[in-house]
Amino acid sequence: MTKPDRQMSLIAFMQAQNCSNYAGSWRHPASTPDFMAPEYYQRIARTLEDGRFDMAFFDDRLAMPDIYGASHRATVENGVRAVKLDPTPVLMAMACATTHLGLGATYSTTYYEPYHVARLFATLDLMTKGRVAWNIVTSLNDSEAENFGRTEHLEHDLRYDRADEFMEAVMGLWDSWEDDALIIDKASGHFANPDKVHRLDYKGEYFQTRGPLTVPRSSQGHPVLLQAGSSGRGQRFAGRWAELVFAGYPNRDLGRKQYESLRGAAEAAGRNPDDVKVAPAVNVVVAESADAAQEKRAYLESLSKPIDGLTLLCEVMNVDFGARDYDLPFTDEELAAVSWQSYRDRVITKSGKKNPSVRDFVEVSGRGTLKEAPMFCGDVKQVADQMEEWFSDACDGFVIMAPQTPGSYEDFVRLVVPELQRRGLHRREYDGATLRDTLGLKRPLAGERPSPADARVLSHG
């Protein structure tokens, strides 16, 4: 069983869009339609803080799903994540309605510059008094590339090579200011100690930036780093940089293996594995009785349409499924070119086919349905039992997905959180003021990480 002094992290998986992670959620009669207003996100934020969630973080894409049929028409007509707001202003709206809830946003290392991201997130962290996290992604497809003046998306491993340099530059910029650099002595006229503000002069193969950053360090040192890499290359990246890994577990048994693999990747990068938390994504449908939960689940499942899965699969695979025969197996060369390799590998493993077809990807992946992620469904005790079982040996917490908003989070906080608290698995009050305090992560000192050259040897040697 779980150690009584170990408590699970609860993280809400948010979308600044017209639906939750579940594309059909907007069709639910109880879904509120004001997703372009700050009050929508603030209501959810207050609910999550009432439930003492560690954090809410926003996924993001830099293009509308428009690869299926080489058109955006199906996406727009069916509301398949058709609206996608910039998550950082939305994050700040939620910050204004809360005092402890951590808030994270996705930003791409492929289509932005290190200085811009370093300054943006350092500023967000100051404005929220140390409650911000950055979800690091390398982006997915050619649609995003074309929105940023490129003709095609970069190859998988090359994206991570660039991302390593991006992180070296950002971390160096965040370390520009030592913690005690500011003096602000009006009598003497000394504002800050110039010996404690450093130019970076970073020069890599892909990026260079001079520095110093114009933003001093926050109360939590620098934003918490999230990452979701699950391929071999992605796990090496996560092992080097991530403080919280957003994982995709098909089931608990495979989750235990992935949990140990991610901890091993951190150790291989010269880090203490206990400095990295791992949280898999799960759907939760809970009600006062098991029968009521199953009825609720059945209704939610009825909201999905086949077009949801097709458009979203094309988005993550960077392949137009509408342009090929439904039962034609993909060739080895076509599979090698797929953008999201860990997603491809998951379908190959679950289907038992070395060369799956479009039908296999649709039916096995569950993309666009509630079958895509593990489901905890039942009454309060049943859901809490499942969470406790996984928490005992496969993870450090959970990324809670919402089949319907705001209702799914309201149900979870009203029903499941009190039971987790009763079992001693989840906090009753927040500890400290920053997101690091809440997550139990230590505050990093300026310059604490290995130098870029040393870190590269640890990561790739």
N, C-alpha and C positions, 0 to 999 in steps of 0.2 A: 504493500500500500504506500501511498504518498507520505513523505515525511511531513509531520504536522506543521513545521515551521516554513515549509516551502509553499508559496502561493502562486497561482497561475496568473499570467498576464492575459488580459482581455483587450482585444484590439478590434475596432469596427472598420470594416472594409467599405469605404465610401466611394461614391462616384459623383462628380459634379456634372450631372447629366439628367436626361429625362426619365431615367429608370435606374434601378439599383444594378448590382452585378447580374441579376436575373433580368434578361431583356424583356420578358413578358410582364414584369412587375407593374409597369405603368398602366396595364389593362385592368388591374385589380380595382374594384369599386371604391375601396378605402384608401387607395394611393392618392396623396394630395398632389394637385397639379401645379403648385407654385414653386417648381424646381429652379426657376430663374430669379427667385427672390431670396434675400438673406434670411428671412424668417423661417424658411423651410429647413435650412441647415442649422440654424440656431435652435430650433425645437429639438432636432435630433441631438445636437451637442449637449443640451441641458439634460436630456434623457440619459445619455451616456455618462455624464458626470454624476448624475444621481445614482447610477449603477457602479460608480467608482471604476469605470473603464480606464485602462492605462492611456489609451490613445485612439484617435480616429485618423486614418490616413486615406488619401485619395489616389486611386489609380488614375492613369491618364493615357490618352493617345493624341497624336498630333495630326490626325486625319480622320475624316468620316469613313466608316467602312464602305468602300466603293470598289472593291476588287471583284466581287461576285458579279458576273455579267458585264464587267468593265463599266459599271454605272453605280451612281448613288441612289437611284430611284427606289429600289426595294428598301433600302435603309430608311429613307425619308418617309416613304408611304407607311411603313410598318413600325416606325419609331424604334429601330434597332440601334440604340445608342446614337441617335442622330444629332442630339445636342450635346456638346462637350465644352464646358466652361474652363477657363484657366483656373486651376485649383488653388493658387496662392491667395488671390483676393477672397475666395470663398473661405479658406482657412482662417483668414483674419476676421471675417464676420463671425465665425464660430468662436474665435478667441475672445471676442468682445462679450460673448454671452456666458463665458466660463472663467474659472480661476485656476483649475488644476488639470483639466483634460489635456493630454498631449495631442499635438496636431501635426500630421505629416503630409507632404505633397510629393508627387512624382515629377522629376525633371530629368531630361535625357542628356546623356553624355555624348550622344552622336550629333545632336543638332543645336547645342548651345556651346558657349565658351566658358572655360573654368572661372575667369574673373567675374563674369556676370552671375553665375550660380553661387560662387562663394559670397559675393556681396549681398545677393538677394536673401539667401538663407541665413546668413549672419544677422542681417537686419530683422528678418522675421523672428529670429530667436530672441533678439533684444526686445522687440515690440511685444512679445508674449511672455517675457521674463523667464526665458529658458524652457519653453515647452514645445519646441519644434523638432521635427525629424525630416530628413530628406530620403525619399525612396529612389534609389539609383537604378536607372534602366538604360538599356542601349537601343531601345525602340525596335520596331518589328518589321516594317514593310515599305514597299516602294511608294505607296501613297504618301507616307510621311516624308520620304525623301523628296518627292516632287513638290510638296508644300514648302520645302526649304531650298528650292533651287537646284536639287540634285536629280540625276536621272534614274538612279536605282539605289537600293539600300545596301549597306556594306555587308560583306561576308561575316558569318557568325564569329569566328575566332578573332578576326581583325577588329570587330567592334569592341571586344573585350580588351584587346591590346591597347586600343585607343583609350578605353575607359580606365585602364590602369594609370596611364599617363594623366588623364583628366583628374583622377583622384589625387595623384601625387601633387599636382598643381593646386587643387582646391585645399588640400590639407596644409600645404605650405603657406598658402595665403591666409588661412585661418590662424596659423601660428605666427603671422606677422607681428602681432602685438603680444608681448608678454603680459601676464595677468596683472602685474603691478605697474604697467607703463604709465597709466594716467596719474597725474599729480593734482591738477586743477587747484593750484595755490594762487589765489588772487593777489595776496600780499607780495609774494616774490615775483609774480608774473610767469611762473613756470606752469605750463599746461600739461606737458607729458615729457617723459625721459626719452630723448632720441636714441640713446643706447639700447633701449628696450623695444624699439620699433624697427623691424628688419625688412630690407628689400629681399625679394625671393630670387629673382634672376633665374627662373626655371626655363630650361631648354630641353625639350624632348624631341622625338621623331615627329610627333603630330601636333604638339602644342608648345607654345612658349608664352610666358607672362612675367613681367618685371616685378610688379608689386612695389611697395607694400599695399596690402588691403587697407581701405579707408574706414573699416569697421572694427572697433575693439572687440575683445572676446566677451561672451555673455556669461551669465551666472552658471550655466552648465558647461562652460568651456567652448564647445561647438555643438551644432545640431547632432542628434542621434542619427546614425547611418543605417538605413534599411536596404535590403537587397533580396532579390528572389531567384538568384541563379541556382539552377538544379542540374544543368548539364555538367559534364566533367569540367569544362573550362569555366562555366558559371560558378561551380562550387569552389574552384580555386580563387576566383575573384571574391566570392563571398567570404571565404576563409581569410583573405587578406584584409578586407575592408569592413564587412558588415558587423554591426553590433546587434541587430535584430534581423533574422532571416525569415522572410515570408515564404513558407514552404507549401508545396502541393503534394499531399499524400493520397495515393489511391485507397489505402486502407491502413489499419494500425500496424500490421506486420511489416509491410514495406516501409511504413513511416519510421519504425524503430531503426531500420537499416539506414535510412536517409538521415535520421537524427545523428547517428554515430558517424556517418560519413561527413556531415557538415562540421561536427565538432572536430573530427580528424583533420579537415581542411584548415581549420583555424590553427590547430597545433602545428601543422606542417608549415604554416606561414609565420611561425615563431610567436604565436599568441596563446594566451590561456583560454582554453575552450569555454571556461565558465564566464568569460567576458562576452560570449555570444549567446543570445537567446534565439530559440527556434519556435515558430508558431505556424502551424498548418491552417489552411483555410477550410472552414466547415460551414454548411448550412444548418440552421437550427429552426425547427418548427415545434413549438411547445404549446400545450393547452392544459386545462385543469384535469382532463382525463386523456387516456391513451386513444380512445375512440375519437374524441374531438380533435386531437392532433392529427390523426390519420385522415379525417374528413377535411381538415384544413389543408393538409399536404396535397390531397387529391385535387382540390379546387385550384391550388396554386399551380400544380403541374398542368392543369387544363389550359392555362393561360399562354403557354408557349406555342409557337408556330414553327413549322419546318424552315421557313425563311430565316428565322432567328439564328438557328444553328449554321445554316449555309453561309450567311453573310459574315458571321463572327469567325467561322473556321477559315474562310478565305483571308480575313484580316490577319489572323495570327500565323497562318501558314505561308502567306504571301504568294498564294496560288489561286487562280480563278477556277473554282470547281465547276462553274457553269459552262466552261469551255471544253469539257471532256466527258466521255462516257461514264455513267454512274458506277459501273462495275469493272472498269478497266484498271488493273493494278498499276500503281506508280512504279516507274523504273528506279533502279538504284541511283541513277544520276539525278532524277527529279527529287527523290527523297533527300539526297545530299544537299540540295539547294534550298530546302525548306528553312524558313527563318527561325521558328521556335523549335529547336531540335529536341529539347526535353519533352515537349508536347508530342512531337512525332514519335519519339521513342516510347512514350506511354501508350500510344495507340498500337504500335507494333507489338509491345509486350502483352497488352490486354487482348488483342485480337488473335495472337498466335501466328500472325502472317508477316513474313519478311517484307512483302510488298503489298500493303493494303490498298484498297480502292477508295473512291469517294464515299461509297456506302459504308465501308468499314470506319472511316474517320467520323462520319455522321453518327452512326449507331454506337460505336464503341466510346467515343470521346464524351458524348452527352453535351457537347457544346451548345449553348443557348437554352439548356434545360437545367432542372435541379439535380440531374444525375452527374453533372460535371465534377462536383466536389462531394466529399463524404457528407452524409446527412445524419444529424442527431434529431430524431423525431420521437415524441412521446409525451407522457406527463412529466411533471417536474422531476420526480425521482429517476425516471428512466433517462432523461437527458443528462442530469447531473452524474448519474452512474457512468454513462459513456464518457463524459468529459473527464471524470476522475480516473477512469481506466487508462485512457490515452495519456493523461498527464503523468501517470505513475512511471512511464518508461519511454515515451515516444516524443515528448515535446515539453516546452516551458510555458505554454499558453496557447491561445487560439485566436485566429483572425475570423471574426464572426461575420458571415455574409448575411444579407437581408433579402429574403425572397419577396418582401413587400415593405415599402417604407411609407410612413415611419413605424407602422404596426409591429414589424418583426423585432425591432429594437425595444419597443415598449413592452412587448410580451416577455422578452428575455430578461429585461431589468425587473419587471414586476414579479416574474415567476421563478426564474432560474437563479438570479443573483442572490436572493435571500437564502436559498438552499446551499449554494456554494459557500456563502458566508457562515452559515450554520455549521458546515463541515470543516471550517477553518481553511478553506482552499482559496478564498478571495478576501481582499481587504474590506474592512468596514469604514475606514477613513484613509485618506491619502497621507503618505509619509513624505515630508519635505515639500518643496515648492516647484522643483523642476521635473521635467520628464525623466531625466536620469535618476532622480530620487525615486520616482514612481516605479521605474523599471528595475531598480536595484543595480544600476550601472555606475561605475565610478566616474568621477569627473576627470577628464583628461587634462594633463598639464601641457602647456605649449612646448612643442618639440619632443613630446614623449614617444611618438612613433619612430620607428627606424628611418634613417635617411632614405630618399628614393632609391639610391643605388643598393644599399643594404637590403631594403625591403624587396627589391626586384630579385636579388639572389635568393632570398628566403622563399619567395613565391614561385619562382620558376626553376630554381636550382635542383 
